[in-house]
Amino acid sequence: MKKLLICSSLVLAYGAAQAQTVNMICSVQAEWCSLMSTVYAKTTGVKVNMTAKGSGEALAQLNAEKANPKTDIWFGGTGDPHLQAAEQNLTLEYKSAQLTALYPWAQKQAVDSKFRTVGVYLGPLGFGYNTELLAKKKVAPPTSWADLLKPEFKGEIQMANAASSGTSYTVIATLVQLMGEDKAFDYMKQLHKNVSTYTRSGVAPAKAVARGETAVSISFVHDVTTEATQGFPAASVTPSEGTGAEIGSMSIVKDGPNTEAAKKFYEWALTPGGQQFGLAAKQFQLPSNAKVPVDPRMTNPSKIKLINYDYAKYGASAERRRLIAKWEKEVFNQPR
């Protein structure tokens, strides 16, 4: 009888775990999202309902749902929208016990948001280029922001649309901090003449470079590395004048339907084990847990010129709206 009670308890406990669900918006690459959610479900018995969305679209969904949240956790994507969600009280204050195991930049993201988000990876901004296309055209790869304005790159550059992509907003915020706002917008007006396409997602330009659909992308360099490891003729560089970086972040949605389950997923995603899936999916961002071994194909932040990016200022909702509206009016909507 005692054995039967123990077995029954185990079955009930397993059934309770099976019944648990986490509704997740995932803003990293599809392979990473799928692998992470599948492994977590198989090892814990918790069902993960995963929806893939860019960070701009994810923030819009959380705003649309705020009266009755359907999402529990938001994983990945540029950190600025996560900071905006924190500012708008869309996410839950939660201080992980693992914070001290994370790199300082990941901890600062948590502090800046009053512990409503945390850094899960770092990814520098740069340029991707198709080595074969540029060789055929006898054009040297760009190595600076200034190079992108050269006439040989007219119609040869792709970047994302800032209205839908956190990557593109990082470009705008980086240039404003690097050059000053007036000079940055003058620069982007000139750059506009060389841009062939503004894509919906930040990953698309790197994919277009890899497949020979465009010669140059403005993108996170890890996205280009992913394409290169798949055998495509793609390479990357970070601009000599300096560049910004995304702090990919993670947030628990306030008043979500499965908050306790979301907290468990959050803790797991900050462990070395939970942070292995980016590399397993051939993604090359630098993980935030300092105990995760660094792959040599990852960009080493100490070897590039990173600006002192003000994540708190440029992660604020009002500043983001203002800069994107200005970009749409003065750059995106202008003829080429």
N, C-alpha and C positions, 0 to 999 in steps of 0.2 A: 504493500500500500504506500509505504514511504517513497519507494522508487517511482511509483506511478505518479505521486504528487510532484516529485522533482522533475520528472519528464514533462508532466503537464505544465509546470511553471516555465520550463525551458521553451516549450512550444508556444506558450502564451507570450513569453518575452520575445521570441523570434517573430511571432505574428505581429506584435506591436511594432517591432523594428520594420517589418515588411510594410506595415500600414503607413509608416512615416513617408512624407513627401517633401521635397524641396523644389520650389519653382524658381528657376534661375534664368536671368538674362546674361548671356555670355558675349563679350565684345572683343574676344581674341579670335584667331583664325579657327575655322570650322573644325579642322583636324584636332586641334588642342581641346576645344570645347567638348567634342565627342569623346575623345579618349579619357579626359578627366572625369566627365559625368558617368561614363560607362564603368570605369574602374571603381569609382566611389560607390555606385549602386551595387556592384557585385560584391564588394568587400564589406559593406555595411548593411545591405538589405534595404537601404533608403532609396526610394524612387526619385530620380532627378528628372523633372520636366524642364528641358533646356530649350531656350529660344535664342537664336543668334541674331544680334543687332549691333550696328555701329554705335559708338558711344553717344553721338548726338541724338540718334533715334532712341537709344535706351533712356536717356534723360527725358525726352519728350513723352515716352510711354509712362515713366514714373509720375510725371506731372499729370498726365491724363487719368491715371489710376488713383491719384492721391486721396480721393474721398473714400475709395474702397480698394485698397491695394491687393493685387493678385500675385505680385512678385515677392519672393522672400530674400533673394540675394542677387547682387549684380557683380559679376566677375570680369575684370579686365577692361581694356579700353583706356584711352588717355585720361589722366588724373583730373584735368580741369573740370569736365562735367561731373565727376564724383564730388569735387569740392563745391560745385554749384548745387548739387543735390543736398549736400550737407547744410549749406547755407539756407536752402529753402525748406529745411526740416523734413525732407523726404526720407532721410536715412537715420538709423538708430545709433545712438552713442553706445559704443562697445569697446572696451579696452582689453585687448588680447593679452593673455599671460605670456605670449611669445614675443612681445615687442622687442625685448632686449636682445633677441637672437637675430634681429633684422639689421640691415645696413642703416646708417644714419639718415639717408635720404628717404627711406621707407618709414622710419619713425617720425620724421619731420612732417610727412604727409598726414600721419595720424594726428599729430599735435596741431597742425594748421587747421584741420577739420574739426577740432575738439573731439577727436576719436570717433568720428562718424564715417571715416574711410581709412584705408591703410595701403601702403605701396606693396605691390606684389612682383613688379619687375621694372627695369629701367631700359629705355630704348632711345639711343641718340638719333637725331634727325640728320639726314644727309641726302645724297643723290645716288640714284641707281643709273647704270648705263649699259647699253647693249654693246659688248666689245666687238662683235662682228660688224654691226651696222656702222659704228664709228670708224672702224678700220677701212671699210669699203668707201666711206665718204672722205677718208683721210683727215678726220677731225679728232683733235685731242680731247680726252674726257674732261669735263668741267671739274675744277678743283676748288672753286670759290663761288660765292653768290654772284660776284661781278661777271664771272664767265658765262652764267646763264643768259645774260643780255646780249651775247655775241650774235651777229647775224646768221652764223652757220647753224644756230639752234632754233631758228624761226620755224614754228610748226612741228618741232621735234620734242617738245616737253609736255609731259602730263603731270598734273597734280590733282588733288581731290578738291571738292567743293566744300567751302567752310560751313555752309548751312547744314550739311549732313555729316561732315567728317571731323572728328577730333584731331586727326593728323593735320589737316589743313589749318585748323585754328592754331595748332602749335606752331606752324610755319609763320602765321601772321604775328602771333605774340613774340616769337623769337626775333623776327625782323624788327619789330617795334622796339624791343629791348636792346637790340644790337646797334640800330642806326638812329633811334629817335623816331617818333611817330611820323613827322612830316616827310623825312627822307625815306622812311620805310614804305610809305604809300606811293611816293614818287617812283621808288624802285619797283613796287608791285605793278604799277601802271605800265612801266616799260616791259616788265616780265610778261605781262598779259599778252603782248604782241607775239611772243614766242611760244605761248601755250596753245596746244592744239585742242585739248580736251580737259575739262574739269570733271573728274569721275565722282560717283556717289560715295564710294568707300576709299579709305586711305590705302588699302592694300592693292587696289586695282592698278595704279600706275606702275608699281613694281612688277606685277604680272604682265602688263603690257610691254614693258622693257624686255622681260625675259623671252617673250614670244615674238619679238621683233616688230611689234605694232607701233612702237615709238622708240626714239633713241635714248631719251633721258627721263627720269622720274624724280620728283621731289618726294621723298618718302623716308620712313624709318629704315635705317640700314639693315636691321635684322630681317626685314621683309625681303630685301634683295638677296641676303645670304641664303635664305630659305630657297629661293629660286635657283641660285647657283649650285646648291647641293643636290638639286634634282637634275643637274646636267645642262641647264640653260646657259647661254653665253652672257651672263650678267655679273657685274661687279659693282662695288659701291665705294664712295668716298665721303668724308665729312668736310664741309667748307672751311677753308683756311682762316677766314675772318672770325670764325666761332659759330657755334650752333647750340640749339636747345635740345632737350630730351624729354620724352614723355615719362612720367611715373605711372605706369599701369597700376590701377587701383582696384580695390574690392570694398563693397559696402553692403551692409544689411539693411533691407528696406524697413522703414518704420511701420508698425502695425500690419506687417505681412501675415499671411495665414499660418505660417509654420516657423515662427521666430526661433524657437528653441532648436529645431532641426537646422535652421540656417546658421546659428551660432556654432554648431558642431562642424558643419561644412567649412565655415570660415576658419576655425582653428586648424582643421586638417589641411586646408589650402595654404597655410603659412608654414607647415612643417617641411623639412627637406623632402620627405616622401611625396607630399602633395604638390611640391614645386618641380617635380621631375618631368611632368607631362609636356611642358613647352618644348624642351629639347627632344623628348621622345617623338613629338609631332613635327620635328625638324623646324622648330622656331627658336630664335637665337637671342631673345632678350636676356638681360642679366637678372636672375632670380633675386628676390629681396632677402631670403634667408642666407646669411653669411656662411652657413655650413654646407650649402649646395656646391658641389665641385663646378668650377667655371670651365666651360668648353673653350678650347683655343679659337674656335670660329666666332665666338662672341666678341663684340667690340669692347675693348677695355677702356672705360671712361677716363682712366688716368693718362691715356695716350692720345686723346683728342682734345681740342680746344672747346670746352663747354662754357657757355655763358652762365652767369649767376642768375638763373631763371627764377623769377618771383612767382612761385606757384600760387601763393595766397592771393596776390593782386590779380593775376590773369586767370585765376580760377573763379573769380567772383562773377556772379550772374550778370550784373549791370555792365561790367567791363567787357565780358564776352559778347553780350548783345550789341553793345555799342560798336565794338571793332568789327564784328561780322556784318552789321548793317552798313557800316562805312565801306567795308570791302565790297559788299554787293553793289552799292551805289557807285563807288568811284573806280572800281576795278572790273568786277565780274560783268556788269551790265554795259560796259563800254565796248564799242566796236573794235575789231582787231584789224 
